[in-house]
Amino acid sequence: MNYGIHACMHCGAKNRVPDNKSMTEAKCGKCHKPLGENIKSGTVNVTDANFNQEILKHPGVVLVDFWAPWCGPCRMVGPIIDELAGILKGKVKFAKMNVDENSAIPSKYSIQSIPALMIFKNGEMVKSLVGARSKGELEMQIRKFT
């Protein structure tokens, strides 16, 4: 069995998680809070290892934000994604993938510019958006698939 190392967003502890375990089910060994979910925003952090489980096997609509910490436009879009995750909670799953820490999935989807936002429905990519977008435009694009 393969494992990935995932830092807890709550306490910072590093955790060894089996690749076949959903990050929304995984809990931190130190603080016992969910590893994959950002409690404040409701977004899930995805990696190369758990992308299939979290995104492609999810029944419904998922928006994936491919980003990097050094990217100015990514930092502008991040709070918009967090806000939309609160507005559309229960209707749409929101996920974020750091492209500096993960290369296989961004390569698979030919991501060359960030922020790149992809909308998946029932495991199929249905829309791809590149560059910073307004909250209104993003919400409109997402609602087309809900």
C-alpha positions in Angstrom: 0.0 0.0 0.0 1.2 3.5 -0.8 1.1 6.4 1.5 1.2 10.2 1.2 2.3 12.7 3.8 -0.3 15.4 4.5 0.0 18.4 6.8 -2.9 19.2 9.0 -4.4 22.6 8.2 -5.4 23.0 11.9 -2.3 22.1 13.9 0.4 21.6 11.2 1.2 18.0 12.2 2.4 15.7 9.3 0.3 12.6 8.8 0.8 9.5 6.8 -2.4 8.6 4.9 -3.0 5.6 2.6 -3.5 6.7 -1.0 -6.8 4.8 -1.2 -8.3 6.7 1.8 -10.5 9.7 1.1 -9.0 12.9 2.6 -12.4 13.9 3.8 -12.4 10.8 6.0 -8.8 11.1 7.1 -8.2 12.6 10.6 -5.1 14.2 12.0 -3.3 11.9 14.5 -2.5 14.8 16.7 -5.6 17.0 16.9 -8.1 14.5 15.4 -9.6 17.1 13.1 -10.3 16.3 9.4 -7.1 16.5 7.3 -8.6 17.3 3.9 -11.3 19.8 4.7 -10.6 23.4 5.3 -13.2 24.0 8.1 -13.4 27.7 7.5 -14.2 27.5 3.8 -15.4 23.9 3.3 -12.9 23.3 0.5 -10.9 20.0 0.3 -7.2 19.9 -0.5 -6.5 17.3 -3.2 -3.3 15.7 -4.3 -2.0 13.5 -7.1 -2.6 10.6 -4.8 -6.2 11.3 -3.8 -7.5 13.1 -6.9 -9.4 10.0 -8.3 -11.0 9.3 -5.0 -12.0 12.9 -4.2 -12.8 14.2 -7.7 -13.4 11.6 -10.3 -15.4 9.3 -8.1 -17.5 12.1 -6.6 -21.2 11.9 -7.7 -22.1 15.4 -8.6 -20.4 18.7 -9.4 -16.9 19.6 -8.2 -14.8 22.7 -8.9 -11.1 22.2 -8.7 -8.8 25.2 -8.2 -5.3 24.5 -9.4 -3.1 27.1 -7.7 0.3 28.0 -6.2 1.2 30.1 -3.2 3.5 32.4 -5.2 0.8 33.2 -7.8 -0.8 36.7 -7.3 -4.0 35.9 -9.3 -4.3 32.6 -7.4 -4.3 34.5 -4.1 -7.0 36.8 -5.5 -9.2 33.9 -6.6 -8.7 31.9 -3.4 -11.1 33.9 -1.2 -13.7 33.9 -4.0 -13.6 30.1 -4.1 -13.9 30.0 -0.3 -16.9 32.3 -0.4 -18.6 30.3 -3.1 -17.9 27.1 -1.2 -20.0 28.5 1.6 -22.8 29.7 -0.7 -23.0 26.4 -2.6 -22.3 24.1 0.3 -24.2 20.8 -0.2 -24.7 21.5 -3.9 -21.1 21.6 -5.2 -17.8 20.2 -3.8 -14.9 22.6 -3.9 -11.3 21.4 -4.0 -7.8 23.0 -4.3 -4.6 21.5 -5.7 -1.2 23.1 -5.1 0.6 22.6 -8.4 4.0 23.1 -6.7 3.4 20.0 -4.6 1.6 17.9 -7.3 2.6 17.5 -10.9 0.9 14.4 -12.3 -2.7 15.6 -12.3 -1.9 19.1 -13.6 0.2 17.5 -16.4 -2.6 15.0 -17.2 -5.0 18.0 -17.7 -2.4 20.1 -19.6 -2.4 22.9 -17.1 0.1 25.5 -18.2 -1.2 28.6 -16.6 -2.7 29.2 -13.1 -5.1 29.8 -11.7 -6.8 27.1 -13.6 -10.3 26.2 -12.6 -11.9 22.9 -13.7 -15.5 21.9 -13.2 -16.2 18.1 -13.1 -19.6 16.5 -13.1 -19.9 12.9 -12.1 -16.2 12.4 -12.7 -16.0 14.0 -16.2 -14.4 17.4 -16.8 -17.1 19.7 -18.2 -15.6 23.1 -18.1 -12.1 24.6 -17.9 -11.4 28.2 -17.0 -7.9 29.9 -16.9 -7.1 33.1 -15.1 -8.7 35.1 -12.4 -12.5 35.4 -12.6 -15.1 37.5 -10.7 -17.3 35.9 -8.1 -20.4 36.4 -10.3 -18.8 34.9 -13.4 -17.6 31.8 -11.4 -20.9 31.3 -9.7 -22.7 31.5 -13.1 -20.3 29.0 -14.7 -20.7 26.6 -11.8 -24.5 26.9 -11.6 -24.8 25.8 -15.3 -23.9 22.3 -14.1 -25.9 22.0 -10.8 
